[in-house]
């Protein structure tokens, strides 16, 4: 239980930083720490995990390819943890409607400063703990997903 609480606190911290970063950024080319983003070359590929790796459907419409950041950690040949952060130009309501249809009612919703909204899904299923956070930001929606194998 303590590990789950730390996981949720860590995910909330990531989402808070993600919201701050997306609020004033125009993308980037950081490729450190296992992160892959699109370069200035329009033909460069970006990394977007397979839905099977995440375990849930991923909203994939109008994704800002330069915002996609992923990380996958393996242990003993198995995926132990996957994280994905990205933004879409689609509205918060459109993204939330997609997840409500595909996953169900969010575990938690909250209103943020400036009239923005956030929804979070916190799920344990099939030996994995998954958190999906949808955050309304200026002119876009930020999505963060973290899935880790439970012990």
Phi and psi restraints in degrees (value plus and minus 20) as a CYANA .aco file:
   2 UNK   PHI     -82.4   -42.4
   2 UNK   PSI     -59.4   -19.4
   3 UNK   PHI     -83.5   -43.5
   3 UNK   PSI     -59.2   -19.2
   4 UNK   PHI     -85.0   -45.0
   4 UNK   PSI     -61.6   -21.6
   5 UNK   PHI     -83.5   -43.5
   5 UNK   PSI     -63.1   -23.1
   6 UNK   PHI     -84.2   -44.2
   6 UNK   PSI     -58.4   -18.4
   7 UNK   PHI     -81.2   -41.2
   7 UNK   PSI     -65.3   -25.3
   8 UNK   PHI     -86.2   -46.2
   8 UNK   PSI     -63.3   -23.3
   9 UNK   PHI     -81.1   -41.1
   9 UNK   PSI     -63.6   -23.6
  10 UNK   PHI     -83.0   -43.0
  10 UNK   PSI     -62.1   -22.1
  11 UNK   PHI     -85.3   -45.3
  11 UNK   PSI     -60.0   -20.0
  12 UNK   PHI     -83.1   -43.1
  12 UNK   PSI     -58.6   -18.6
  13 UNK   PHI     -84.3   -44.3
  13 UNK   PSI     -62.0   -22.0
  14 UNK   PHI     -81.4   -41.4
  14 UNK   PSI     -64.5   -24.5
  15 UNK   PHI     -84.9   -44.9
  15 UNK   PSI     -60.3   -20.3
  16 UNK   PHI     -81.7   -41.7
  16 UNK   PSI     -64.7   -24.7
  17 UNK   PHI     -86.2   -46.2
  17 UNK   PSI     -58.4   -18.4
  18 UNK   PHI     -80.5   -40.5
  18 UNK   PSI     -64.6   -24.6
  19 UNK   PHI     -81.9   -41.9
  19 UNK   PSI     -62.7   -22.7
  20 UNK   PHI     -85.6   -45.6
  20 UNK   PSI     -61.1   -21.1
  21 UNK   PHI     -86.3   -46.3
  21 UNK   PSI     -63.3   -23.3
  22 UNK   PHI     -94.1   -54.1
  22 UNK   PSI     -44.8    -4.8
  23 UNK   PHI     -83.0   -43.0
  23 UNK   PSI     -50.8   -10.8
  24 UNK   PHI    -147.5  -107.5
  24 UNK   PSI      -4.4    35.6
  25 UNK   PHI    -132.1   -92.1
  25 UNK   PSI     142.9   182.9
  26 UNK   PHI    -139.2   -99.2
  26 UNK   PSI       0.4    40.4
  27 UNK   PHI      88.5   128.5
  27 UNK   PSI    -186.1  -146.1
  28 UNK   PHI     158.7   198.7
  28 UNK   PSI     158.1   198.1
  29 UNK   PHI    -146.1  -106.1
  29 UNK   PSI       8.2    48.2
  30 UNK   PHI     -88.9   -48.9
  30 UNK   PSI     106.8   146.8
  31 UNK   PHI    -144.2  -104.2
  31 UNK   PSI       1.4    41.4
  32 UNK   PHI    -106.1   -66.1
  32 UNK   PSI     144.8   184.8
  33 UNK   PHI      34.6    74.6
  33 UNK   PSI      17.3    57.3
  34 UNK   PHI      53.2    93.2
  34 UNK   PSI      -6.7    33.3
  35 UNK   PHI    -113.2   -73.2
  35 UNK   PSI     118.9   158.9
  36 UNK   PHI    -145.9  -105.9
  36 UNK   PSI     105.3   145.3
  37 UNK   PHI    -151.2  -111.2
  37 UNK   PSI     144.9   184.9
  38 UNK   PHI     -92.4   -52.4
  38 UNK   PSI     121.1   161.1
  39 UNK   PHI    -107.2   -67.2
  39 UNK   PSI    -196.2  -156.2
  40 UNK   PHI     -86.0   -46.0
  40 UNK   PSI     -41.4    -1.4
  41 UNK   PHI     -91.7   -51.7
  41 UNK   PSI      97.0   137.0
  42 UNK   PHI     -81.1   -41.1
  42 UNK   PSI     -42.3    -2.3
  43 UNK   PHI    -109.3   -69.3
  43 UNK   PSI     -23.4    16.6
  44 UNK   PHI     -86.8   -46.8
  44 UNK   PSI     119.8   159.8
  45 UNK   PHI    -102.1   -62.1
  45 UNK   PSI     130.2   170.2
  46 UNK   PHI    -136.9   -96.9
  46 UNK   PSI     138.2   178.2
  47 UNK   PHI    -116.5   -76.5
  47 UNK   PSI     101.2   141.2
  48 UNK   PHI    -154.1  -114.1
  48 UNK   PSI      94.2   134.2
  49 UNK   PHI     -80.9   -40.9
  49 UNK   PSI     131.1   171.1
  50 UNK   PHI     -86.9   -46.9
  50 UNK   PSI     120.1   160.1
  51 UNK   PHI     -78.0   -38.0
  51 UNK   PSI     -49.8    -9.8
  52 UNK   PHI     -83.6   -43.6
  52 UNK   PSI     -53.1   -13.1
  53 UNK   PHI     -89.6   -49.6
  53 UNK   PSI     -55.5   -15.5
  54 UNK   PHI    -103.4   -63.4
  54 UNK   PSI     -52.8   -12.8
  55 UNK   PHI      72.0   112.0
  55 UNK   PSI     -25.5    14.5
  56 UNK   PHI    -161.0  -121.0
  56 UNK   PSI     137.6   177.6
  57 UNK   PHI     -81.2   -41.2
  57 UNK   PSI     126.6   166.6
  58 UNK   PHI    -133.6   -93.6
  58 UNK   PSI     115.4   155.4
  59 UNK   PHI     -90.5   -50.5
  59 UNK   PSI     101.4   141.4
  60 UNK   PHI    -144.6  -104.6
  60 UNK   PSI      -5.2    34.8
  61 UNK   PHI    -107.2   -67.2
  61 UNK   PSI     117.1   157.1
  62 UNK   PHI      29.3    69.3
  62 UNK   PSI      23.6    63.6
  63 UNK   PHI     -92.5   -52.5
  63 UNK   PSI     113.8   153.8
  64 UNK   PHI     -97.8   -57.8
  64 UNK   PSI      80.8   120.8
  65 UNK   PHI     -79.3   -39.3
  65 UNK   PSI     -49.2    -9.2
  66 UNK   PHI     -93.9   -53.9
  66 UNK   PSI     -32.4     7.6
  67 UNK   PHI    -113.0   -73.0
  67 UNK   PSI     -29.7    10.3
  68 UNK   PHI     -92.8   -52.8
  68 UNK   PSI     103.2   143.2
  69 UNK   PHI    -150.1  -110.1
  69 UNK   PSI     105.7   145.7
  70 UNK   PHI    -150.1  -110.1
  70 UNK   PSI     137.0   177.0
  71 UNK   PHI    -170.6  -130.6
  71 UNK   PSI     116.5   156.5
  72 UNK   PHI    -152.0  -112.0
  72 UNK   PSI     107.4   147.4
  73 UNK   PHI    -134.6   -94.6
  73 UNK   PSI     115.3   155.3
  74 UNK   PHI    -136.2   -96.2
  74 UNK   PSI     131.5   171.5
  75 UNK   PHI    -162.3  -122.3
  75 UNK   PSI     105.2   145.2
  76 UNK   PHI      33.9    73.9
  76 UNK   PSI      19.4    59.4
  77 UNK   PHI      58.1    98.1
  77 UNK   PSI     -18.2    21.8
  78 UNK   PHI    -133.9   -93.9
  78 UNK   PSI     131.6   171.6
  79 UNK   PHI     -92.3   -52.3
  79 UNK   PSI      99.1   139.1
  80 UNK   PHI    -114.0   -74.0
  80 UNK   PSI     -54.2   -14.2
  81 UNK   PHI    -176.3  -136.3
  81 UNK   PSI     118.9   158.9
  82 UNK   PHI    -151.6  -111.6
  82 UNK   PSI     113.3   153.3
  83 UNK   PHI    -145.4  -105.4
  83 UNK   PSI     126.6   166.6
  84 UNK   PHI    -164.2  -124.2
  84 UNK   PSI     110.2   150.2
  85 UNK   PHI    -152.5  -112.5
  85 UNK   PSI     115.1   155.1
  86 UNK   PHI    -184.7  -144.7
  86 UNK   PSI     153.2   193.2
  87 UNK   PHI    -154.2  -114.2
  87 UNK   PSI     136.6   176.6
  88 UNK   PHI    -147.4  -107.4
  88 UNK   PSI     130.8   170.8
  89 UNK   PHI     -99.2   -59.2
  89 UNK   PSI     -27.4    12.6
  90 UNK   PHI     -90.7   -50.7
  90 UNK   PSI     137.7   177.7
  91 UNK   PHI     -89.6   -49.6
  91 UNK   PSI     135.8   175.8
  92 UNK   PHI     -75.6   -35.6
  92 UNK   PSI     -63.8   -23.8
  93 UNK   PHI     -81.9   -41.9
  93 UNK   PSI     -59.0   -19.0
  94 UNK   PHI     -86.8   -46.8
  94 UNK   PSI     -62.8   -22.8
  95 UNK   PHI     -87.1   -47.1
  95 UNK   PSI     -64.6   -24.6
  96 UNK   PHI     -82.8   -42.8
  96 UNK   PSI     -60.1   -20.1
  97 UNK   PHI     -81.3   -41.3
  97 UNK   PSI     -60.0   -20.0
  98 UNK   PHI     -80.1   -40.1
  98 UNK   PSI     -70.2   -30.2
  99 UNK   PHI     -88.0   -48.0
  99 UNK   PSI     -54.7   -14.7
 100 UNK   PHI     -83.6   -43.6
 100 UNK   PSI     -57.6   -17.6
 101 UNK   PHI     -91.5   -51.5
 101 UNK   PSI     -60.4   -20.4
 102 UNK   PHI    -106.1   -66.1
 102 UNK   PSI     -54.1   -14.1
 103 UNK   PHI    -137.4   -97.4
 103 UNK   PSI     -52.8   -12.8
 104 UNK   PHI     100.0   140.0
 104 UNK   PSI    -183.3  -143.3
 105 UNK   PHI     -92.4   -52.4
 105 UNK   PSI     115.8   155.8
 106 UNK   PHI     -80.1   -40.1
 106 UNK   PSI     130.1   170.1
 107 UNK   PHI     -86.8   -46.8
 107 UNK   PSI     -55.8   -15.8
 108 UNK   PHI    -170.8  -130.8
 108 UNK   PSI     122.6   162.6
 109 UNK   PHI    -150.6  -110.6
 109 UNK   PSI     132.9   172.9
 110 UNK   PHI    -172.3  -132.3
 110 UNK   PSI     134.8   174.8
 111 UNK   PHI    -119.0   -79.0
 111 UNK   PSI     113.9   153.9
 112 UNK   PHI    -125.6   -85.6
 112 UNK   PSI     151.0   191.0
 113 UNK   PHI     -77.8   -37.8
 113 UNK   PSI     128.4   168.4
 114 UNK   PHI      59.4    99.4
 114 UNK   PSI     -11.2    28.8
 115 UNK   PHI      62.3   102.3
 115 UNK   PSI      -8.5    31.5
 116 UNK   PHI    -103.5   -63.5
 116 UNK   PSI     142.5   182.5
 117 UNK   PHI    -144.8  -104.8
 117 UNK   PSI     138.6   178.6
 118 UNK   PHI    -162.2  -122.2
 118 UNK   PSI     121.1   161.1
 119 UNK   PHI    -149.2  -109.2
 119 UNK   PSI     124.8   164.8
 120 UNK   PHI    -154.1  -114.1
 120 UNK   PSI     117.4   157.4
 121 UNK   PHI    -131.0   -91.0
 121 UNK   PSI     111.4   151.4
 122 UNK   PHI    -149.7  -109.7
 122 UNK   PSI      87.9   127.9
 123 UNK   PHI    -152.8  -112.8
 123 UNK   PSI     121.5   161.5
 124 UNK   PHI    -137.7   -97.7
 124 UNK   PSI     100.7   140.7
 125 UNK   PHI    -181.2  -141.2
 125 UNK   PSI     117.0   157.0
 126 UNK   PHI      40.2    80.2
 126 UNK   PSI      11.6    51.6
 127 UNK   PHI      61.6   101.6
 127 UNK   PSI      -6.5    33.5
 128 UNK   PHI    -150.1  -110.1
 128 UNK   PSI     128.5   168.5
 129 UNK   PHI    -128.5   -88.5
 129 UNK   PSI     103.5   143.5
 130 UNK   PHI    -145.1  -105.1
 130 UNK   PSI     115.3   155.3
 131 UNK   PHI    -144.3  -104.3
 131 UNK   PSI     108.8   148.8
 132 UNK   PHI    -141.2  -101.2
 132 UNK   PSI     106.1   146.1
 133 UNK   PHI    -142.6  -102.6
 133 UNK   PSI     107.5   147.5
 134 UNK   PHI    -135.2   -95.2
 134 UNK   PSI     101.1   141.1
 135 UNK   PHI    -145.4  -105.4
 135 UNK   PSI     106.5   146.5
 136 UNK   PHI     -95.3   -55.3
 136 UNK   PSI     107.6   147.6
 137 UNK   PHI    -149.3  -109.3
 137 UNK   PSI     152.1   192.1
 138 UNK   PHI     -77.9   -37.9
 138 UNK   PSI     100.3   140.3
 139 UNK   PHI      40.2    80.2
 139 UNK   PSI      -0.4    39.6
 140 UNK   PHI    -185.3  -145.3
 140 UNK   PSI    -200.0  -160.0
 141 UNK   PHI    -153.4  -113.4
 141 UNK   PSI     108.9   148.9
 142 UNK   PHI    -115.9   -75.9
 142 UNK   PSI     118.7   158.7
 143 UNK   PHI    -146.7  -106.7
 143 UNK   PSI     110.4   150.4
 144 UNK   PHI    -148.2  -108.2
 144 UNK   PSI     113.0   153.0
 145 UNK   PHI    -150.8  -110.8
 145 UNK   PSI     114.4   154.4
 146 UNK   PHI    -156.9  -116.9
 146 UNK   PSI     109.4   149.4
 147 UNK   PHI    -150.2  -110.2
 147 UNK   PSI     107.6   147.6
 148 UNK   PHI    -152.8  -112.8
 148 UNK   PSI     125.8   165.8
 149 UNK   PHI     -92.2   -52.2
 149 UNK   PSI     111.5   151.5
 150 UNK   PHI    -107.4   -67.4
 150 UNK   PSI     131.5   171.5
